[in-house]
Amino acid sequence: MNNNNTLENSFNASYEELNFVEKAWINYFNLFESEAIATAVIAFLMHEIVYFGRCIPFFIADYIPSFAKYKLQPAKVNTAKEQWTCLKSVLTSHFLIELPLIFGFHPVATFFGMEITTVPFPHWQTMCYQIALFFVMEDTFHYWFHRLLHYGPFYRYIHKQHHEYSAPFGLAAEYAHPLEVLILGTGTIGGPLLWVSITRNLHLITVFIWISLRLFQAIDAHSGYDFPWSLRHFLPFWAGAEHHDYHHMAFVNCFSTSFRWWDHLMGTDLKYKAYRQKREEQADELKAAATSGSTTASSSGSKKSN
């Protein structure tokens, strides 16, 4: 029996003091003889539920006419066949590449000292600063390795698959070559492993929340929609779909994931900025023309009535 999530070594408080989630957490792990298997099962289920659960709203949005005005590339429509091809590839990647890696996560995490079944969970403030740090670490890793994947043979033989969709949609967030899944996936899980190896202060629940938020970010960036409530409208340094969609459309610039600062510092957003400025000028011209036309029509109507 290889279960080390007993009441004696998992509780830092009495059972009655735990909240509902903490009780469910410890009860779940006590269902398994192996903590490693329990970790892998819940991690994979979480990934699938969060990933496809986040994709569904964007899929539904494609069939709501009032949302069409928020599409970043409305002229390009991905066919059902293209989406089906993407789905099959993503599922294959999830089961043949990511699932084995998830099963290998527990021994590595515990080797570095990550807490798995310990309750109560860390304070929310601790979780927040750790997750914020992971976002910064992943964004830095992704920026430089993503740029590398656009170089010559790396693009031709690896990254090109991800760019098959010049107008991305949520499901395509993890549509990528197996090597790209390994390379860029390292940025997602590498931060937490590096952090816990140095500090010995990290809980699995924090990692799960981080990965869930990272999935939300990746799917949103590939959604093809820029809604008024999108996060970039509230955090100016947040990249969002409007930033990453240009990367897929033009195949250049905007290499970051979550934030805009690396592209700004390295000048890899100049074409994007020029494109955005041109679009804004065109929008202003159309608005001015519409206003002028409305004023002219109103004046003409007034003269006729006189």
Contacts in CASP RR format, 6 or more apart in sequence:
PFRMAT RR
TARGET T0000
AUTHOR 0000-0000-0000
METHOD contacts of the structure
MODEL  1
MNNNNTLENSFNASYEELNFVEKAWINYFNLFESEAIATAVIAFLMHEIV
YFGRCIPFFIADYIPSFAKYKLQPAKVNTAKEQWTCLKSVLTSHFLIELP
LIFGFHPVATFFGMEITTVPFPHWQTMCYQIALFFVMEDTFHYWFHRLLH
YGPFYRYIHKQHHEYSAPFGLAAEYAHPLEVLILGTGTIGGPLLWVSITR
NLHLITVFIWISLRLFQAIDAHSGYDFPWSLRHFLPFWAGAEHHDYHHMA
FVNCFSTSFRWWDHLMGTDLKYKAYRQKREEQADELKAAATSGSTTASSS
GSKKSN
1 33 0 8 1.000
2 33 0 8 1.000
2 34 0 8 1.000
2 35 0 8 1.000
2 36 0 8 1.000
3 29 0 8 1.000
3 30 0 8 1.000
3 32 0 8 1.000
3 33 0 8 1.000
3 34 0 8 1.000
3 35 0 8 1.000
4 35 0 8 1.000
4 117 0 8 1.000
5 26 0 8 1.000
5 29 0 8 1.000
5 30 0 8 1.000
5 35 0 8 1.000
5 38 0 8 1.000
5 116 0 8 1.000
5 117 0 8 1.000
6 30 0 8 1.000
7 15 0 8 1.000
7 26 0 8 1.000
10 26 0 8 1.000
10 29 0 8 1.000
10 117 0 8 1.000
10 118 0 8 1.000
10 119 0 8 1.000
11 18 0 8 1.000
11 26 0 8 1.000
11 119 0 8 1.000
12 118 0 8 1.000
12 119 0 8 1.000
12 120 0 8 1.000
13 119 0 8 1.000
13 120 0 8 1.000
15 23 0 8 1.000
17 120 0 8 1.000
18 26 0 8 1.000
18 119 0 8 1.000
18 120 0 8 1.000
19 120 0 8 1.000
21 121 0 8 1.000
22 119 0 8 1.000
22 120 0 8 1.000
22 121 0 8 1.000
25 117 0 8 1.000
25 119 0 8 1.000
25 121 0 8 1.000
25 205 0 8 1.000
26 117 0 8 1.000
26 119 0 8 1.000
28 38 0 8 1.000
28 42 0 8 1.000
29 35 0 8 1.000
29 38 0 8 1.000
29 116 0 8 1.000
29 117 0 8 1.000
31 38 0 8 1.000
32 38 0 8 1.000
32 41 0 8 1.000
35 106 0 8 1.000
35 116 0 8 1.000
35 117 0 8 1.000
36 103 0 8 1.000
36 104 0 8 1.000
36 106 0 8 1.000
36 107 0 8 1.000
37 103 0 8 1.000
39 105 0 8 1.000
39 106 0 8 1.000
39 109 0 8 1.000
39 116 0 8 1.000
39 204 0 8 1.000
40 99 0 8 1.000
40 102 0 8 1.000
40 103 0 8 1.000
40 104 0 8 1.000
40 105 0 8 1.000
40 106 0 8 1.000
42 208 0 8 1.000
43 102 0 8 1.000
43 105 0 8 1.000
43 208 0 8 1.000
44 98 0 8 1.000
44 99 0 8 1.000
44 102 0 8 1.000
46 208 0 8 1.000
46 211 0 8 1.000
46 212 0 8 1.000
47 94 0 8 1.000
47 98 0 8 1.000
47 102 0 8 1.000
47 211 0 8 1.000
47 215 0 8 1.000
48 94 0 8 1.000
50 211 0 8 1.000
50 212 0 8 1.000
50 215 0 8 1.000
50 216 0 8 1.000
51 94 0 8 1.000
51 173 0 8 1.000
51 174 0 8 1.000
51 215 0 8 1.000
51 219 0 8 1.000
54 170 0 8 1.000
54 215 0 8 1.000
54 216 0 8 1.000
54 219 0 8 1.000
54 220 0 8 1.000
55 170 0 8 1.000
55 171 0 8 1.000
55 173 0 8 1.000
55 219 0 8 1.000
58 169 0 8 1.000
58 170 0 8 1.000
58 219 0 8 1.000
58 223 0 8 1.000
58 224 0 8 1.000
58 225 0 8 1.000
59 169 0 8 1.000
59 170 0 8 1.000
59 171 0 8 1.000
61 67 0 8 1.000
61 70 0 8 1.000
61 225 0 8 1.000
62 169 0 8 1.000
67 225 0 8 1.000
68 74 0 8 1.000
70 225 0 8 1.000
70 226 0 8 1.000
70 227 0 8 1.000
70 228 0 8 1.000
71 224 0 8 1.000
71 225 0 8 1.000
72 167 0 8 1.000
72 224 0 8 1.000
72 225 0 8 1.000
72 226 0 8 1.000
72 241 0 8 1.000
72 242 0 8 1.000
72 245 0 8 1.000
73 166 0 8 1.000
73 167 0 8 1.000
73 224 0 8 1.000
73 245 0 8 1.000
73 249 0 8 1.000
76 166 0 8 1.000
76 167 0 8 1.000
77 167 0 8 1.000
78 165 0 8 1.000
78 167 0 8 1.000
78 169 0 8 1.000
82 165 0 8 1.000
83 169 0 8 1.000
83 171 0 8 1.000
86 165 0 8 1.000
86 169 0 8 1.000
86 171 0 8 1.000
86 172 0 8 1.000
86 175 0 8 1.000
87 171 0 8 1.000
89 175 0 8 1.000
90 171 0 8 1.000
90 174 0 8 1.000
90 175 0 8 1.000
93 174 0 8 1.000
93 176 0 8 1.000
93 178 0 8 1.000
93 181 0 8 1.000
94 174 0 8 1.000
97 178 0 8 1.000
97 181 0 8 1.000
97 182 0 8 1.000
98 181 0 8 1.000
101 182 0 8 1.000
105 189 0 8 1.000
106 116 0 8 1.000
108 193 0 8 1.000
109 116 0 8 1.000
109 193 0 8 1.000
109 196 0 8 1.000
109 204 0 8 1.000
109 207 0 8 1.000
110 116 0 8 1.000
112 193 0 8 1.000
112 196 0 8 1.000
112 197 0 8 1.000
112 200 0 8 1.000
113 196 0 8 1.000
113 197 0 8 1.000
113 200 0 8 1.000
113 202 0 8 1.000
114 192 0 8 1.000
114 196 0 8 1.000
114 202 0 8 1.000
114 203 0 8 1.000
114 204 0 8 1.000
114 207 0 8 1.000
115 202 0 8 1.000
115 203 0 8 1.000
115 204 0 8 1.000
116 203 0 8 1.000
116 204 0 8 1.000
118 203 0 8 1.000
121 127 0 8 1.000
121 203 0 8 1.000
121 205 0 8 1.000
121 206 0 8 1.000
122 203 0 8 1.000
122 205 0 8 1.000
122 206 0 8 1.000
126 201 0 8 1.000
126 206 0 8 1.000
127 203 0 8 1.000
127 205 0 8 1.000
127 206 0 8 1.000
127 209 0 8 1.000
130 192 0 8 1.000
130 195 0 8 1.000
130 202 0 8 1.000
130 206 0 8 1.000
130 210 0 8 1.000
131 206 0 8 1.000
131 209 0 8 1.000
131 210 0 8 1.000
131 213 0 8 1.000
133 195 0 8 1.000
134 191 0 8 1.000
134 192 0 8 1.000
134 195 0 8 1.000
134 210 0 8 1.000
134 214 0 8 1.000
135 210 0 8 1.000
135 213 0 8 1.000
135 214 0 8 1.000
135 258 0 8 1.000
135 259 0 8 1.000
136 259 0 8 1.000
137 187 0 8 1.000
137 190 0 8 1.000
137 191 0 8 1.000
137 194 0 8 1.000
137 195 0 8 1.000
138 187 0 8 1.000
138 188 0 8 1.000
138 191 0 8 1.000
138 214 0 8 1.000
138 257 0 8 1.000
138 258 0 8 1.000
139 256 0 8 1.000
139 257 0 8 1.000
139 258 0 8 1.000
139 259 0 8 1.000
139 262 0 8 1.000
140 262 0 8 1.000
141 186 0 8 1.000
141 187 0 8 1.000
141 190 0 8 1.000
141 191 0 8 1.000
142 184 0 8 1.000
142 187 0 8 1.000
142 255 0 8 1.000
142 256 0 8 1.000
142 257 0 8 1.000
143 255 0 8 1.000
143 256 0 8 1.000
143 257 0 8 1.000
143 262 0 8 1.000
143 263 0 8 1.000
143 266 0 8 1.000
145 183 0 8 1.000
145 184 0 8 1.000
145 187 0 8 1.000
146 184 0 8 1.000
146 255 0 8 1.000
146 256 0 8 1.000
146 257 0 8 1.000
147 255 0 8 1.000
147 268 0 8 1.000
148 154 0 8 1.000
149 155 0 8 1.000
149 158 0 8 1.000
149 159 0 8 1.000
149 180 0 8 1.000
149 183 0 8 1.000
150 159 0 8 1.000
150 251 0 8 1.000
150 252 0 8 1.000
150 255 0 8 1.000
157 177 0 8 1.000
158 177 0 8 1.000
158 179 0 8 1.000
158 180 0 8 1.000
158 183 0 8 1.000
159 176 0 8 1.000
159 177 0 8 1.000
159 180 0 8 1.000
160 177 0 8 1.000
161 175 0 8 1.000
161 176 0 8 1.000
161 177 0 8 1.000
161 180 0 8 1.000
162 172 0 8 1.000
162 175 0 8 1.000
162 176 0 8 1.000
162 177 0 8 1.000
162 180 0 8 1.000
163 248 0 8 1.000
163 251 0 8 1.000
164 175 0 8 1.000
165 172 0 8 1.000
165 175 0 8 1.000
165 248 0 8 1.000
166 248 0 8 1.000
166 249 0 8 1.000
166 251 0 8 1.000
167 224 0 8 1.000
167 245 0 8 1.000
167 248 0 8 1.000
167 249 0 8 1.000
168 222 0 8 1.000
168 223 0 8 1.000
168 224 0 8 1.000
168 244 0 8 1.000
168 245 0 8 1.000
168 248 0 8 1.000
169 222 0 8 1.000
169 223 0 8 1.000
169 224 0 8 1.000
170 219 0 8 1.000
170 220 0 8 1.000
170 222 0 8 1.000
170 223 0 8 1.000
170 224 0 8 1.000
171 219 0 8 1.000
171 222 0 8 1.000
172 222 0 8 1.000
173 215 0 8 1.000
173 218 0 8 1.000
173 219 0 8 1.000
173 221 0 8 1.000
173 222 0 8 1.000
174 181 0 8 1.000
174 218 0 8 1.000
176 184 0 8 1.000
188 211 0 8 1.000
188 214 0 8 1.000
189 207 0 8 1.000
189 211 0 8 1.000
192 202 0 8 1.000
192 206 0 8 1.000
192 207 0 8 1.000
192 210 0 8 1.000
195 201 0 8 1.000
195 202 0 8 1.000
196 202 0 8 1.000
217 240 0 8 1.000
217 257 0 8 1.000
217 258 0 8 1.000
218 257 0 8 1.000
220 230 0 8 1.000
220 231 0 8 1.000
220 240 0 8 1.000
220 241 0 8 1.000
221 239 0 8 1.000
221 240 0 8 1.000
221 241 0 8 1.000
221 243 0 8 1.000
221 244 0 8 1.000
221 245 0 8 1.000
221 257 0 8 1.000
222 241 0 8 1.000
222 244 0 8 1.000
222 248 0 8 1.000
223 241 0 8 1.000
224 241 0 8 1.000
224 245 0 8 1.000
225 241 0 8 1.000
226 232 0 8 1.000
226 240 0 8 1.000
226 241 0 8 1.000
226 242 0 8 1.000
226 245 0 8 1.000
230 240 0 8 1.000
230 241 0 8 1.000
230 242 0 8 1.000
231 238 0 8 1.000
231 240 0 8 1.000
232 238 0 8 1.000
232 239 0 8 1.000
232 240 0 8 1.000
232 242 0 8 1.000
232 243 0 8 1.000
236 260 0 8 1.000
237 259 0 8 1.000
237 260 0 8 1.000
237 261 0 8 1.000
238 258 0 8 1.000
238 259 0 8 1.000
238 260 0 8 1.000
239 254 0 8 1.000
239 256 0 8 1.000
239 257 0 8 1.000
239 258 0 8 1.000
239 259 0 8 1.000
239 260 0 8 1.000
243 254 0 8 1.000
243 256 0 8 1.000
243 260 0 8 1.000
243 263 0 8 1.000
243 272 0 8 1.000
244 254 0 8 1.000
244 257 0 8 1.000
246 253 0 8 1.000
246 254 0 8 1.000
246 272 0 8 1.000
246 275 0 8 1.000
246 276 0 8 1.000
247 253 0 8 1.000
247 254 0 8 1.000
247 255 0 8 1.000
247 272 0 8 1.000
250 271 0 8 1.000
250 272 0 8 1.000
250 275 0 8 1.000
252 271 0 8 1.000
253 263 0 8 1.000
253 268 0 8 1.000
253 269 0 8 1.000
253 270 0 8 1.000
253 271 0 8 1.000
253 272 0 8 1.000
254 263 0 8 1.000
254 268 0 8 1.000
254 269 0 8 1.000
254 272 0 8 1.000
255 262 0 8 1.000
255 263 0 8 1.000
255 268 0 8 1.000
256 262 0 8 1.000
256 263 0 8 1.000
260 269 0 8 1.000
262 268 0 8 1.000
263 269 0 8 1.000
263 272 0 8 1.000
END
